[in-house]
Amino acid sequence: MQRYQILTHNEIEQIHETSLRILEEVGIVFSYAPAREILARGGAKVDGQRVYFPKDMVEKELKKAPSSFILHARNPEKNVLINTQKTAYVGPYGSPYIMDMDNGRRIATLDNFITICKLEHQMDSIDIMSHIPCEPNDVDVKGRSAEMFYQTLKHSDKPLMASVLNYETAKDNIEMAAIAFGGVDFIKEKPVVTGIPCSLTPLSYDDKMAGAIIAYAEYRQPQLVNSLCIAGATAPATIAGTVAVQNAEVLAGIVLAQLVNEGTPVIYSASASNAEMRNGSLAIGTPEDAVFSLINGQLAKFYSLPCRISGALSDSKCADAQAAYESMLTLSMAQMAGGNFILHSAGIIDTYNTISLEKMMFDDEIIGMIRRIDQGAVVNEDTLAFDVIKEVGPQGQFLTHEHTFIHFRNEFYHPVLSDRSNATQWERDGALTAEKRANARWKKLLEEYVEPSLDKDIDAALKKYMKKIKVR
Amino acid sequence: MQRYQILTHNEIEQIHETSLRILEEVGIVFSYAPAREILARGGAKVDGQRVYFPKDMVEKELKKAPSSFILHARNPEKNVLINTQKTAYVGPYGSPYIMDMDNGRRIATLDNFITICKLEHQMDSIDIMSHIPCEPNDVDVKGRSAEMFYQTLKHSDKPLMASVLNYETAKDNIEMAAIAFGGVDFIKEKPVVTGIPCSLTPLSYDDKMAGAIIAYAEYRQPQLVNSLCIAGATAPATIAGTVAVQNAEVLAGIVLAQLVNEGTPVIYSASASNAEMRNGSLAIGTPEDAVFSLINGQLAKFYSLPCRISGALSDSKCADAQAAYESMLTLSMAQMAGGNFILHSAGIIDTYNTISLEKMMFDDEIIGMIRRIDQGAVVNEDTLAFDVIKEVGPQGQFLTHEHTFIHFRNEFYHPVLSDRSNATQWERDGALTAEKRANARWKKLLEEYVEPSLDKDIDAALKKYMKKIKVR
């Protein structure tokens, strides 16, 4: 299916050329000395912390990244192919707060973290578990990344993400993955975790994130090289200027990863949005965010790289209509853009700060709807159904025709949350809003949750490793 | 901007060919004798009420319809160009019920009708007034169409729609338009109203709608030749089969209009959706509806005709999250499809049966967001802003740069309903949901409403004409 092309090929090339000029003439600050050393060896000019990337070097390294790889799951049936065509939906990431209709908004805990893991596991719409569905604020910071990784692995057999806190912590998570999946050599061949190191926008990388890029590349685990530019704050107040900055940051990270380990898988990841100009703060459920998504999809395809785009974004403070329309906008545009790895696919409200359990259920439905659209329409003799149409004829009905029975199950999406009864029936059923139905639904999914089994020896080995981290 | 192509050109051709076969071999029932006579004179074979359209005849007549025309408004600044590229948003159409947070759902009255007219007039998002924003059930049926036309004309100076109840009533409305706009000859040159005659699906037209097609064509007023197929009920349970039926119906209506008056403006109008299979009834806020929209957009462009696509559709029974995500889906896909005349752009819930005043405000915001996306991104030296980026440099900020002040107003959409404050501020402001803010907003728009002036003589002449209808 042809994706929506918001820019011409020539406009995409202009952005690319501007990013190359930024990399070559303005440069990127890397505070992390090991990163500067690797980049210098690869041909970059280094002046203090500032690294200048020659055009040829960037174009050469970019070509080394693969366009396709498989992210392996504990349950091989849940392996996910990441390429430039397919779309994988990934859980929410990084919110300090959780919210639901019963208990309102509060600081998230490990208990909440596990609840969201279970929901992600239960939701057919979610292909990949995120690393931080919410921040487990009651867990000591020292062992938190390991704890999150362990709990996610324990509560789901879908593919998963891991930490990018810094070089050491990323390594620890990946070593745990190696324990769970059969050793470091095995996972270097068959990647099992992915992480999302992020630039310090504009035009820099801090020690932690540059370290994470290096760790993932060393282990050949796929990484989303990410930038979150804020147009009007950390980047120009123009779409084109912001994309130029963001693209320069992402390309710099990809070059670093390829210099560490040629051919290591990367996902082009850009999540620019715009500032709410009254206070300069980020806004994410915006049409500009959608425009960025459409352009990022085109840019990633220009580089023949899989593309991360943000999903169910919203600035609403609760699971209301604003949350719903912003979420549908950002998720549908992610699909229109040809996004291959849709992060934050469920639950985000409050500009990334809160996960709403009810909104997770909205988004589950929204993804189902969007996937149906992406399925398109099969056009052939059977589906065109000329003979059926001729047989039924003018003013006839198709409801009881065999052709209808054969096709409707696959042709129509069957909603899990939306109400399609008539008004009288709906009132008789208690006049429940979507929010109330969503509240009932996440509780039902939790009730039905069954923990996938984890090998006892692996479990013991993981716990032993975690203990080591805590006393280190 | 390149639109989303859900089907290939070859698949669109297959649908076209199947529709031509349906027209030629299955035929369309026209119960209205004058329509059959016109079609027979144009080359159709008539057998009883069944009319068979030779392929050459259809292709010949189709070419006569213009690709572009202007719909004139009382206020010329509000004239709307309808072509195959631009998008006009049009009010809701035909609901028997109205609903708001204060008074719940109830049978609509003329008073409600006028309220919605005022809101449509106030909303920047709405370009064209619909004919029946809700059904004024307290007005006697005999003069109802005239009353609706008069009230719409009186309460707004935007372009407007008119009745398609039958030949006589359509004529009455158009004659009233002639009174308001300077005579029949004037409006034949400069069209001022548009109507939406609809097939009786599958594959027939009743007396009333065939009569309306003839009336609009005689006066050269643009008409939306429409079909509302229900996949699985009035058409096959496949997307392709339903589109083939629907397309045949629309083409038959267009051929009739062109035979009445060569070159009369038509808008390709198809609003198929699918049946909710538990009861065979229509569902509209569905992903299948969105797929139909995308295909209809391609088909209309295949015929070089302006395209009507449905907008803010929902099956929800109230202004909740379901209403919001379904509305965003259908409105955004209408835009992605390249829709040129988006009917039902605001307020629809309850599968066309109810207009929600709060949802009108959601849709006002949604259209603003979608229009921003459609505006795309300007890529040039100024917007790419290399010099600004170089000046600010790594880890700098753009918030106070002159370039930001110059651009942010035009580059960013400024929301009218969505909340982008932080959680603390939102709670301090009363923790208002989008529904509550929408309730306050439509009241504010009504308070600020100022009736546009209508020439006294025209007003008197219109009233006189309406009196004549009532005693006829």
Contacts between the chains, C-beta under 8 A, distances in Angstrom:
chain1	res1	chain2	res2	distance
A	1	B	4	8.0
A	1	B	5	7.2
A	1	B	6	6.2
A	2	B	2	7.8
A	2	B	4	7.0
A	2	B	5	4.1
A	3	B	4	7.2
A	4	B	1	8.0
A	4	B	2	7.1
A	4	B	3	7.2
A	4	B	4	4.7
A	4	B	336	6.1
A	5	B	1	7.2
A	5	B	2	4.1
A	6	B	1	6.2
A	6	B	373	7.8
A	6	B	376	5.2
A	6	B	377	6.8
A	7	B	376	7.1
A	7	B	377	6.5
A	7	B	379	6.5
A	11	B	377	7.8
A	11	B	379	4.1
A	14	B	379	5.4
A	14	B	384	6.6
A	15	B	379	6.7
A	15	B	384	7.1
A	18	B	384	4.7
A	18	B	386	5.6
A	21	B	386	6.0
A	22	B	386	7.0
A	22	B	389	6.0
A	22	B	390	7.7
A	25	B	390	6.7
A	26	B	389	6.4
A	26	B	390	5.0
A	26	B	393	6.3
A	26	B	394	7.3
A	27	B	394	7.1
A	28	B	394	6.4
A	29	B	394	4.1
A	29	B	395	6.3
A	50	B	394	7.0
A	97	B	423	7.7
A	105	B	423	6.7
A	200	B	395	7.0
A	202	B	389	7.6
A	202	B	392	6.8
A	202	B	393	7.7
A	202	B	394	6.2
A	202	B	395	6.6
A	202	B	396	6.3
A	202	B	398	7.7
A	203	B	389	7.9
A	203	B	393	6.8
A	203	B	394	3.8
A	203	B	395	7.1
A	204	B	394	4.6
A	204	B	395	5.2
A	231	B	411	7.4
A	231	B	412	7.6
A	232	B	398	6.3
A	232	B	399	6.5
A	232	B	404	5.3
A	232	B	408	5.2
A	232	B	412	7.2
A	233	B	397	6.5
A	233	B	398	6.2
A	233	B	399	5.1
A	234	B	397	6.8
A	234	B	398	6.7
A	235	B	389	7.8
A	235	B	398	6.0
A	236	B	383	7.7
A	236	B	385	4.3
A	236	B	388	5.6
A	236	B	389	6.7
A	236	B	398	5.6
A	236	B	401	7.7
A	236	B	403	5.8
A	236	B	404	6.9
A	236	B	407	7.2
A	237	B	398	6.7
A	237	B	403	6.8
A	237	B	404	4.1
A	237	B	406	8.0
A	237	B	407	4.4
A	237	B	408	4.1
A	237	B	411	5.7
A	237	B	412	7.3
A	238	B	377	7.8
A	238	B	378	7.5
A	238	B	382	7.8
A	238	B	383	4.0
A	238	B	384	7.7
A	238	B	385	6.1
A	238	B	403	7.7
A	238	B	407	5.1
A	238	B	411	5.5
A	239	B	377	3.7
A	239	B	378	7.7
A	239	B	383	7.1
A	239	B	411	6.4
A	240	B	377	5.6
A	240	B	378	6.7
A	240	B	379	4.6
A	240	B	380	7.4
A	240	B	383	3.9
A	240	B	384	4.9
A	240	B	385	7.4
A	241	B	383	5.9
A	241	B	384	5.7
A	241	B	385	3.6
A	241	B	388	6.8
A	241	B	389	6.6
A	241	B	403	7.8
A	243	B	377	7.8
A	244	B	384	5.4
A	244	B	385	7.4
A	244	B	386	7.3
A	244	B	389	6.8
A	245	B	389	5.8
A	274	B	411	7.9
A	274	B	412	5.4
A	275	B	399	7.1
A	275	B	408	7.9
A	276	B	420	4.5
A	277	B	408	5.4
A	277	B	412	6.8
A	280	B	399	4.9
A	281	B	420	8.0
A	281	B	422	7.2
A	283	B	420	4.8
A	285	B	418	7.0
A	286	B	369	7.5
A	286	B	412	7.6
A	286	B	413	6.8
A	287	B	368	7.9
A	287	B	369	4.2
A	287	B	370	7.1
A	287	B	372	3.8
A	287	B	373	4.9
A	287	B	413	4.9
A	288	B	372	7.0
A	288	B	411	7.4
A	288	B	412	5.8
A	288	B	413	6.8
A	290	B	369	7.8
A	290	B	373	5.3
A	291	B	372	7.4
A	291	B	373	5.7
A	291	B	376	6.9
A	291	B	377	5.8
A	294	B	373	7.6
A	295	B	377	6.5
A	315	B	418	6.7
A	315	B	419	6.8
A	315	B	420	4.7
A	316	B	418	7.3
A	316	B	419	6.4
A	316	B	434	6.8
A	317	B	419	6.6
A	317	B	421	7.9
A	317	B	423	5.3
A	317	B	426	4.4
A	317	B	427	7.6
A	317	B	431	7.2
A	318	B	431	7.5
A	318	B	433	6.2
A	319	B	321	6.5
A	320	B	320	7.9
A	320	B	321	6.4
A	320	B	324	7.9
A	320	B	433	4.2
A	320	B	434	4.6
A	320	B	435	6.5
A	321	B	319	6.5
A	321	B	320	6.4
A	321	B	321	5.6
A	321	B	323	6.7
A	321	B	324	3.7
A	321	B	362	5.4
A	321	B	433	7.3
A	321	B	434	4.1
A	321	B	435	6.0
A	321	B	438	7.5
A	322	B	324	7.2
A	322	B	417	7.3
A	322	B	418	5.2
A	322	B	419	6.5
A	322	B	433	7.9
A	322	B	434	4.0
A	323	B	321	6.6
A	323	B	324	8.0
A	323	B	434	7.9
A	324	B	320	7.9
A	324	B	321	3.7
A	324	B	322	7.2
A	324	B	323	8.0
A	324	B	324	3.8
A	324	B	325	4.1
A	324	B	328	7.4
A	325	B	324	4.2
A	325	B	325	6.3
A	325	B	327	6.7
A	325	B	328	4.1
A	325	B	362	6.3
A	325	B	365	7.5
A	325	B	366	5.6
A	325	B	369	8.0
A	326	B	418	7.1
A	327	B	325	6.7
A	328	B	324	7.4
A	328	B	325	4.1
A	328	B	328	4.0
A	328	B	329	5.4
A	328	B	332	7.5
A	329	B	328	5.4
A	329	B	332	6.4
A	329	B	366	7.9
A	329	B	369	6.3
A	332	B	328	7.5
A	332	B	329	6.4
A	332	B	332	5.8
A	332	B	333	7.6
A	333	B	332	7.6
A	333	B	373	7.3
A	336	B	4	6.1
A	336	B	336	6.3
A	350	B	422	8.0
A	350	B	423	5.5
A	351	B	420	7.6
A	351	B	422	7.7
A	353	B	423	6.7
A	354	B	423	7.1
A	362	B	321	5.4
A	362	B	325	6.3
A	365	B	325	7.5
A	366	B	325	5.6
A	366	B	329	7.9
A	368	B	287	7.9
A	369	B	286	7.5
A	369	B	287	4.2
A	369	B	290	7.8
A	369	B	325	8.0
A	369	B	329	6.3
A	370	B	287	7.1
A	372	B	287	3.8
A	372	B	288	7.0
A	372	B	291	7.5
A	373	B	6	7.9
A	373	B	287	4.9
A	373	B	290	5.2
A	373	B	291	5.7
A	373	B	294	7.6
A	373	B	333	7.3
A	376	B	6	5.2
A	376	B	7	7.2
A	376	B	291	6.9
A	377	B	6	6.8
A	377	B	7	6.5
A	377	B	11	7.8
A	377	B	238	7.8
A	377	B	239	3.7
A	377	B	240	5.6
A	377	B	243	7.7
A	377	B	291	5.8
A	377	B	295	6.6
A	378	B	238	7.5
A	378	B	239	7.7
A	378	B	240	6.7
A	379	B	7	6.5
A	379	B	11	4.1
A	379	B	14	5.4
A	379	B	15	6.7
A	379	B	240	4.6
A	380	B	240	7.4
A	382	B	238	7.8
A	383	B	236	7.7
A	383	B	238	4.1
A	383	B	239	7.1
A	383	B	240	3.9
A	383	B	241	5.9
A	384	B	14	6.6
A	384	B	15	7.1
A	384	B	18	4.7
A	384	B	238	7.7
A	384	B	240	4.9
A	384	B	241	5.7
A	384	B	244	5.4
A	385	B	236	4.3
A	385	B	238	6.1
A	385	B	240	7.4
A	385	B	241	3.6
A	385	B	244	7.4
A	386	B	18	5.6
A	386	B	21	6.0
A	386	B	22	7.0
A	386	B	244	7.3
A	388	B	236	5.6
A	388	B	241	6.8
A	389	B	22	6.0
A	389	B	26	6.3
A	389	B	202	7.6
A	389	B	203	7.9
A	389	B	235	7.8
A	389	B	236	6.7
A	389	B	241	6.6
A	389	B	244	6.8
A	389	B	245	5.9
A	390	B	22	7.7
A	390	B	25	6.7
A	390	B	26	5.0
A	392	B	202	6.8
A	393	B	26	6.3
A	393	B	202	7.7
A	393	B	203	6.9
A	394	B	26	7.3
A	394	B	27	7.0
A	394	B	28	6.4
A	394	B	29	4.1
A	394	B	50	6.9
A	394	B	202	6.2
A	394	B	203	3.8
A	394	B	204	4.6
A	395	B	29	6.3
A	395	B	200	7.0
A	395	B	202	6.7
A	395	B	203	7.1
A	395	B	204	5.2
A	396	B	202	6.3
A	397	B	233	6.5
A	397	B	234	6.8
A	398	B	202	7.7
A	398	B	232	6.3
A	398	B	233	6.2
A	398	B	234	6.7
A	398	B	235	6.0
A	398	B	236	5.6
A	398	B	237	6.7
A	399	B	232	6.5
A	399	B	233	5.1
A	399	B	275	7.1
A	399	B	280	4.9
A	401	B	236	7.7
A	403	B	236	5.8
A	403	B	237	6.8
A	403	B	238	7.7
A	403	B	241	7.8
A	404	B	232	5.3
A	404	B	236	6.9
A	404	B	237	4.1
A	406	B	237	7.9
A	407	B	236	7.2
A	407	B	237	4.4
A	407	B	238	5.0
A	408	B	232	5.2
A	408	B	237	4.1
A	408	B	275	7.8
A	408	B	277	5.4
A	411	B	231	7.4
A	411	B	237	5.7
A	411	B	238	5.5
A	411	B	239	6.4
A	411	B	274	7.9
A	411	B	288	7.4
A	412	B	231	7.6
A	412	B	232	7.2
A	412	B	237	7.3
A	412	B	274	5.3
A	412	B	277	6.8
A	412	B	286	7.6
A	412	B	288	5.8
A	413	B	286	6.8
A	413	B	287	5.0
A	413	B	288	6.9
A	417	B	322	7.3
A	418	B	285	7.0
A	418	B	315	6.6
A	418	B	316	7.3
A	418	B	322	5.2
A	418	B	326	7.1
A	419	B	315	6.8
A	419	B	316	6.4
A	419	B	317	6.6
A	419	B	322	6.5
A	420	B	276	4.5
A	420	B	281	8.0
A	420	B	283	4.8
A	420	B	315	4.7
A	420	B	351	7.6
A	421	B	317	7.9
A	422	B	281	7.3
A	422	B	350	8.0
A	422	B	351	7.7
A	423	B	97	7.7
A	423	B	105	6.7
A	423	B	317	5.3
A	423	B	350	5.5
A	423	B	353	6.7
A	423	B	354	7.1
A	426	B	317	4.4
A	427	B	317	7.6
A	431	B	317	7.2
A	431	B	318	7.5
A	433	B	318	6.2
A	433	B	320	4.2
A	433	B	321	7.3
A	433	B	322	7.9
A	434	B	316	6.8
A	434	B	320	4.7
A	434	B	321	4.1
A	434	B	322	4.0
A	434	B	323	7.9
A	435	B	320	6.5
A	435	B	321	6.0
A	438	B	321	7.6
